[in-house]
Amino acid sequence: MRKTRFFSGIALLALSATACGLASASPERDVVVPAEPTMIDFVDPAAVAGLSTRTLTDDHYAGTRFVHIDYPEFQSAPALNRALRAQAERQLRDFRGRTRGRAAYPRPELNVDWQLAAASPQAIAVRLRTGEFQGAGWSYSTRTYWFDRRAGKVTESAGLLDGEHALRQLAHLVRERLKGRGAQVAREEVSARGDRFDSMAFNRSGDLVVEFDDCQIGPCSLGRLAVAIPAERVRPLLSEFGQRAQDGVREAARQAQDTVHEAAARAPIRQPETAESPQAASNQAGTVDCAKAKCVALTFDDGPGPFTAKLLDILRKDRARATFFVVGSNAAAQPELIKRMSAEGHLVGNHTWDHKDLSKQVTSRITDSLARTVDVVEAAIGQRPTLARAPYGAMSQTVRDVAAGLGLVLVDYDVDAEDLLTHKAGDITDLAVRKAHPGAIILMHDIHREAVDAVPDILKRLRGKGYSFVTVPELYGSAGMQAGRLYRSGDELPGKRPLT
């Protein structure tokens, strides 16, 4: 396997920071991160037992906006799950209200992703990172929720502090730390108001990192600012839970460092691997000749999610295979599901890291979003995914060019099961069966229970019509698929005649 740029097995993921003290949510690859005090060490979600992901979307077919909200779900923290779900629903309602009736192009977009700022025996901290596009560019904000494992209670970041008096003292310390950041930073805007301190976490040394949203205490051009208050100065201001949370982060960082040192001491010196991994392919490819058989390709977007394992059970029982276009951040949190997809004959494709509209992105951001997802899938299955699907179907020449450079084939669809529009499995089944044809690429979403519930009847009814279920490349047979080209249906090959 070639050396990947994403490491899914380590306990902590370090994030780089800008000169202004921004704790970035998108770590640079192949970079050794310096010990910048506002850097937050995010916990690898794959190392947290019982963690899955949830996704909240909007009707992006008939609507006027794009919405994709991801958040984690924990088997051992139901109160935290409820709080995260409630926050996601509030953000969706608010965004709908502010964009209702607008006919803007490009469409307004709401995107929420997450990181784990802590996952110790004492506390879990989930940092929600919200991006909004309203036509003039992206703006970002953060909010961090803390869960007290001992008490089973959720608190916002201000709950790390010992009351209003401590919050006022923290505001004073932050203003002091902002001296020297330039006249553009409005230090007087930092007050004891709760919304100024809604995203706080500890770095590996136990310093309290306070993050501010874009435009919150200065011009939007400054981006997000962060300040680190030294551990010994903030300790007296912390609540009892805050002190336990601080101790938990420091202990987790120490243990992770010890683990790395022990592994390095035991590991033999090896030459770097340079050989590329093989291209991802179904281990059952070639068992059906779609030039002779009636074939359709079921494709599932946005996962893996809470219903993906059930879907895989259904497909295995009915001996059908599919193509999964996974969101990179979800795949990183649940690599075992990605491994299972590949092992059971399905094909894993690329649906970008965080499901943003690629047509709004510059070349470097498009490249990063696609390449990071390639890396995390490759780390899970030992094969390099070569199929990609653009979120919302949004396409541009730049997206095509980047895909070609990365060796990625772009896949759209010609049959939409409309599982985002209906909450009835029967309706999803009827539509998919009615529109299916030889060579069809059928769009579904394994993040929705109703879509997964519809699959058994879709398989039964289409099999009754003589269809075989294959992965997307099998539709094209020996003709193959070319990187950078967009494919919507197996009927697109020159001279191909639909079977009847």
C-alpha positions in Angstrom: 0.0 0.0 0.0 1.3 3.4 -0.8 1.9 5.8 2.1 -1.5 7.5 2.9 -1.9 11.0 4.1 -4.6 10.1 6.6 -3.9 7.9 9.6 -7.0 6.4 11.0 -5.5 4.3 13.8 -3.9 7.0 16.0 -5.6 8.3 19.1 -5.2 12.0 18.4 -5.3 14.1 15.3 -3.4 17.4 15.6 -4.8 20.5 13.9 -2.6 23.2 12.6 -3.1 26.9 13.5 -2.6 30.2 11.7 -0.6 33.1 12.9 -3.8 34.6 14.3 -4.3 31.6 16.5 -7.0 29.9 14.5 -7.6 26.2 15.4 -8.2 24.8 12.0 -10.8 22.1 11.3 -8.9 20.9 8.3 -5.4 19.6 9.1 -2.7 19.9 6.5 -1.4 16.5 5.3 2.2 15.4 5.5 3.0 18.3 7.9 4.6 18.1 11.3 2.5 20.4 13.4 4.3 22.7 15.9 3.2 23.0 19.5 1.1 26.1 18.9 -1.0 26.8 22.1 -4.3 27.3 20.3 -4.0 23.9 18.5 -6.6 21.4 19.6 -5.8 17.7 19.5 -8.9 16.1 18.1 -9.6 12.5 19.1 -9.7 9.9 16.3 -13.4 9.0 16.2 -12.6 5.5 15.0 -10.9 4.8 18.4 -14.2 5.6 20.3 -16.3 2.5 20.9 -20.0 2.8 20.1 -19.7 5.9 18.0 -21.8 6.2 14.8 -22.8 9.2 12.7 -26.1 10.9 11.9 -26.9 13.2 9.0 -29.7 15.8 8.6 -30.5 17.1 5.2 -33.0 19.3 3.4 -35.0 18.8 0.3 -32.4 19.9 -2.2 -34.4 18.9 -5.3 -37.3 21.2 -5.2 -35.9 23.6 -2.6 -33.7 26.7 -2.9 -30.9 25.7 -0.6 -28.4 23.0 0.1 -28.1 21.5 3.6 -25.9 18.8 5.0 -25.5 18.5 8.8 -23.4 15.7 10.3 -23.0 14.9 14.0 -21.9 11.9 16.1 -24.0 9.6 18.1 -22.8 7.6 21.2 -24.1 4.4 22.6 -23.2 5.5 26.1 -24.3 9.2 26.0 -28.0 9.5 25.1 -28.3 12.9 26.7 -25.5 14.2 24.4 -27.2 12.6 21.4 -30.4 14.4 22.2 -28.6 17.7 22.6 -26.7 17.3 19.3 -29.9 16.4 17.5 -31.7 19.4 18.9 -28.9 21.7 17.8 -28.9 20.3 14.3 -32.7 20.7 14.0 -32.5 24.3 15.3 -29.8 25.2 12.8 -31.9 23.7 10.0 -35.0 25.6 11.0 -33.1 28.8 11.3 -31.5 28.4 7.9 -34.8 27.5 6.3 -36.3 30.7 7.8 -33.5 32.9 6.6 -33.5 31.5 3.1 -37.2 30.8 2.5 -38.4 32.1 -0.9 -35.0 33.1 -2.1 -34.1 32.2 -5.7 -30.4 32.7 -5.5 -27.7 31.1 -7.6 -25.5 29.6 -6.5 -27.9 28.2 -3.9 -27.4 29.2 -0.2 -25.7 26.3 1.6 -25.5 25.2 5.2 -22.8 22.6 6.1 -22.0 21.3 9.6 -19.3 18.9 10.4 -17.7 17.9 13.7 -14.6 16.8 15.6 -14.1 15.3 19.1 -12.2 17.8 21.2 -12.2 15.2 24.1 -13.1 11.6 24.7 -11.8 10.6 28.1 -13.3 8.6 31.0 -14.3 12.0 32.4 -15.8 13.8 29.4 -16.7 13.9 25.8 -16.5 17.1 23.9 -18.1 17.6 20.4 -17.0 20.6 18.4 -19.6 21.5 15.7 -18.2 23.5 12.9 -20.8 25.4 10.9 -20.2 26.8 7.4 -22.7 29.1 5.6 -22.6 30.2 2.0 -24.9 33.1 1.2 -23.5 34.2 -2.1 -20.4 36.3 -1.0 -18.4 33.4 0.3 -18.2 31.1 3.2 -18.4 32.1 6.9 -17.7 29.8 9.8 -18.7 29.4 13.4 -18.0 26.8 16.1 -19.9 25.5 19.1 -18.6 22.9 21.5 -20.8 20.7 23.7 -19.4 18.9 26.7 -20.8 15.7 28.3 -20.0 14.8 31.9 -19.7 11.0 31.9 -20.0 10.8 35.7 -23.2 12.9 35.9 -24.6 11.9 32.6 -25.3 15.6 31.8 -24.6 17.9 28.8 -23.3 21.4 29.1 -22.3 24.0 26.7 -18.7 25.4 26.9 -19.5 27.9 29.6 -20.4 25.0 31.9 -16.6 24.4 32.2 -16.5 27.5 34.3 -17.5 28.0 38.0 -20.3 30.5 37.5 -20.8 34.0 36.2 -17.9 35.5 38.2 -15.5 33.0 36.6 -16.9 33.9 33.2 -16.2 37.6 33.8 -12.6 36.8 34.9 -12.1 34.7 31.8 -13.3 37.5 29.6 -10.7 39.8 31.2 -7.9 37.2 30.6 -9.0 36.8 27.0 -8.9 40.6 26.4 -5.4 40.6 27.9 -4.3 37.8 25.6 -5.7 39.7 22.5 -3.4 42.6 23.1 -1.0 42.9 20.2 -3.3 41.2 17.7 -3.8 44.6 16.0 -6.3 47.4 16.0 -8.7 45.4 13.9 -9.5 43.0 16.8 -12.3 44.5 18.9 -11.2 43.5 22.4 -14.0 45.4 23.9 -16.5 43.0 22.2 -15.2 40.2 24.5 -17.6 40.1 27.4 -19.2 37.6 29.7 -22.0 37.0 27.3 -22.5 33.3 26.7 -22.3 33.5 22.9 -18.8 34.8 23.2 -17.7 31.6 24.9 -19.7 28.9 23.2 -16.6 27.0 21.8 -14.0 26.2 24.4 -11.7 23.1 24.7 -8.4 22.2 26.2 -5.1 21.7 24.4 -2.7 18.8 25.4 -1.2 21.0 28.1 -4.5 21.8 29.7 -4.6 25.4 28.5 -8.2 26.5 27.7 -8.6 27.4 24.0 -11.3 29.9 23.4 -12.4 30.2 19.8 -14.3 33.1 18.2 -16.5 32.9 15.1 -15.9 34.7 11.9 -16.8 38.4 12.2 -17.5 38.1 15.9 -14.8 40.3 17.4 -13.3 41.8 14.2 -13.7 42.1 10.5 -14.7 39.0 8.6 -11.4 39.1 6.7 -9.6 38.1 9.9 -11.4 34.7 9.9 -11.8 32.9 13.2 -9.5 33.9 16.1 -8.5 31.8 19.1 -6.8 32.5 22.4 -5.1 30.0 24.8 -5.4 30.7 28.5 -2.5 28.9 30.4 -3.7 25.9 32.5 -2.5 27.3 35.8 -4.3 30.6 35.3 -7.6 29.1 34.2 -7.7 26.2 36.7 -9.1 28.3 39.6 -11.9 29.5 37.2 -13.1 26.0 36.3 -16.0 24.2 37.7 -15.5 20.8 39.3 -16.5 19.2 36.0 -14.2 21.6 34.1 -11.3 20.5 36.2 -12.0 16.8 35.6 -12.4 17.5 31.9 -9.0 19.4 31.9 -7.4 16.5 33.7 -8.9 14.0 31.3 -7.5 15.8 28.2 -4.0 16.0 29.7 -4.0 12.4 30.7 -5.2 11.2 27.3 -2.5 13.3 25.6 0.2 11.8 27.9 -1.0 8.3 27.2 -1.1 8.9 23.5 2.4 10.3 23.6 3.6 7.3 25.6 2.0 4.9 23.1 3.7 6.7 20.1 7.1 6.5 21.8 6.7 2.8 22.7 5.6 2.0 19.1 8.5 3.9 17.7 11.0 2.1 20.0 9.6 -1.3 18.9 9.2 -0.6 15.2 12.0 -1.7 12.9 13.4 0.8 10.5 11.8 0.4 7.1 12.2 2.0 3.8 9.2 4.2 2.8 6.6 2.4 0.7 6.2 3.9 -2.8 4.0 1.4 -4.6 0.4 2.5 -5.1 -2.5 0.5 -3.9 -4.6 -1.3 -6.5 -7.7 0.5 -7.8 -10.8 -0.4 -5.9 -13.0 -3.0 -7.6 -15.7 -5.4 -6.5 -14.3 -8.8 -5.7 -17.2 -10.2 -7.7 -16.7 -8.1 -10.8 -16.9 -10.1 -14.0 -19.5 -12.6 -12.7 -22.2 -10.8 -14.7 -21.8 -9.8 -18.4 -23.9 -6.6 -18.7 -23.6 -6.8 -22.5 -25.9 -9.8 -22.3 -27.7 -9.5 -19.0 -30.1 -6.8 -17.8 -28.0 -4.9 -15.2 -28.8 -2.0 -12.9 -26.4 -0.3 -10.4 -27.8 0.6 -7.0 -25.8 3.5 -5.5 -26.0 4.8 -2.0 -24.8 8.3 -0.9 -23.9 10.1 2.3 -23.0 7.2 4.6 -21.9 5.3 6.3 -24.7 6.0 8.8 -26.8 4.2 11.4 -28.7 2.1 8.9 -25.7 1.0 6.7 -25.1 -2.2 8.6 -28.7 -3.2 8.1 -28.5 -2.4 4.4 -25.4 -4.6 4.1 -27.2 -7.4 5.8 -30.0 -7.1 3.2 -27.7 -7.0 0.2 -25.7 -10.0 1.5 -28.9 -12.1 2.1 -30.2 -11.3 -1.4 -26.8 -11.7 -3.1 -26.9 -8.2 -4.6 -24.1 -5.7 -4.7 -24.0 -1.9 -4.8 -21.8 1.1 -5.0 -21.4 3.3 -1.9 -20.4 6.9 -2.3 -19.2 7.7 1.2 -18.6 11.0 2.9 -15.0 11.0 4.1 -15.6 12.2 7.6 -18.3 9.5 8.2 -16.0 6.9 6.8 -13.1 8.0 9.1 -15.4 7.5 12.1 -16.6 4.0 11.0 -13.8 2.3 9.0 -15.1 -1.2 9.9 -18.2 -0.5 7.8 -16.0 0.5 4.9 -14.1 -2.7 5.2 -17.3 -4.7 5.3 -18.5 -3.0 2.1 -15.4 -4.0 0.2 -15.2 -7.5 1.7 -18.8 -8.3 0.7 -18.3 -7.4 -2.9 -19.5 -3.8 -3.0 -17.6 -0.9 -4.4 -16.6 2.1 -2.3 -16.6 5.5 -4.0 -15.9 9.1 -3.0 -18.5 11.6 -2.0 -16.0 14.2 -0.7 -14.9 14.8 2.8 -17.8 17.0 4.1 -20.4 17.2 1.4 -19.9 20.8 0.4 -21.0 21.9 -3.1 -17.7 21.6 -5.0 -18.7 24.1 -7.7 -18.4 26.8 -5.1 -14.9 25.8 -4.1 -11.5 26.8 -5.4 -9.2 24.2 -6.9 -7.2 23.6 -3.7 -10.3 23.0 -1.6 -11.8 20.6 -4.2 -8.5 18.7 -4.3 -8.3 18.5 -0.5 -11.9 17.3 -0.1 -11.6 14.5 -2.7 -8.0 13.5 -1.8 -8.7 13.2 1.9 -11.6 10.9 1.2 -9.4 8.8 -1.1 -6.9 8.5 1.7 -9.4 7.4 4.4 -11.0 4.8 2.2 -7.6 3.5 1.1 -6.5 3.2 4.7 -9.6 1.1 5.5 -9.6 -1.3 2.5 -6.1 -1.2 1.0 -7.5 -0.2 -2.4 -7.7 3.3 -4.0 -11.2 4.4 -4.8 -11.5 5.7 -8.4 -15.2 6.7 -8.5 -16.5 10.0 -7.2 -19.9 11.7 -7.0 -20.2 15.4 -6.5 -22.5 16.5 -3.7 -25.9 17.8 -5.0 -24.7 16.8 -8.5 -23.1 20.3 -8.7 -20.5 20.2 -11.4 -18.0 22.6 -13.0 -15.1 22.4 -15.3 -12.8 22.9 -12.4 -14.3 19.8 -10.6 -13.8 17.8 -13.8 -10.2 18.9 -14.1 -9.4 18.1 -10.5 -11.0 14.7 -10.8 -9.0 13.9 -13.9 -5.8 14.9 -12.1 -6.7 12.6 -9.1 -7.6 9.7 -11.4 -11.3 9.9 -10.4 -14.2 9.0 -12.6 -17.3 11.2 -12.0 -20.6 9.3 -11.5 -24.0 10.9 -11.6 -27.3 9.0 -11.9 -30.3 8.7 -14.2 -32.9 7.3 -11.8 -33.6 9.1 -8.5 -35.5 7.0 -6.0 -36.5 10.3 -4.3 -35.9 8.8 -0.9 -35.2 12.4 0.4 -38.7 13.5 -0.6 -40.8 10.7 0.9 -41.1 9.0 4.2 -42.8 5.8 2.8 -40.7 2.9 1.8 -43.4 1.7 -0.6 -43.3 4.9 -2.6 -39.5 4.7 -2.9 -39.8 1.1 -4.1 -42.6 2.0 -6.7 -40.6 4.8 -8.1 -37.3 3.0 -8.4 -38.9 -0.1 -10.0 -41.0 2.0 -12.4 -38.0 4.1 -13.6 -35.4 1.3 -13.7 -34.1 0.2 -17.1 -31.1 -1.8 -18.3 -28.0 0.2 -17.5 -29.7 2.4 -15.0 -27.7 4.1 -12.2 -30.2 4.4 -9.3 -29.6 7.0 -6.6 -30.5 6.3 -2.9 -29.2 7.3 0.5 -28.3 4.8 3.2 -28.6 7.6 5.9 -32.4 7.3 5.7 -34.3 4.4 7.3 -37.0 4.5 4.7 -34.6 4.1 1.9 -33.0 1.0 3.5 -36.5 -0.4 4.3 -37.3 -0.1 0.6 -34.4 -2.2 -0.7 -35.8 -5.7 -0.1 -38.8 -5.1 -2.3 -36.7 -3.2 -4.9 -34.5 -6.3 -5.2 -37.4 -8.7 -5.3 -39.4 -6.8 -7.9 -36.5 -6.0 -10.2 -35.2 -9.6 -10.0 -38.6 -10.6 -11.0 -38.1 -8.5 -14.1 -34.8 -10.3 -14.9 -32.4 -7.7 -13.5 -28.9 -8.3 -12.0 -27.4 -5.9 -9.5 -23.9 -4.8 -10.2 -21.4 -2.1 -9.3 -21.2 1.0 -11.6 -18.1 0.0 -13.5 -19.6 -3.3 -14.5 -22.3 -1.5 -16.5 -19.5 -0.4 -18.9 -17.8 -3.7 -19.3 -14.7 -3.8 -21.4 -15.1 -0.2 -22.5 -14.2 1.0 -19.0 -14.6 4.4 -17.5 -12.3 7.4 -18.0 -11.0 9.7 -15.2 -12.6 13.2 -15.3 -15.5 12.1 -17.4 -19.1 12.3 -16.1 -21.2 9.1 -16.4 -25.0 9.1 -15.8 -26.1 5.8 -17.2 -24.8 2.6 -18.7 -26.8 3.4 -21.8 -24.3 6.2 -22.6 -21.8 4.0 -24.4 -21.8 4.6 -28.2 -23.8 1.9 -30.0 -25.1 0.4 -26.8 -28.7 -0.9 -27.3 -31.0 -1.2 -24.3 -32.0 -4.8 -23.6 -35.7 -5.6 -23.4 
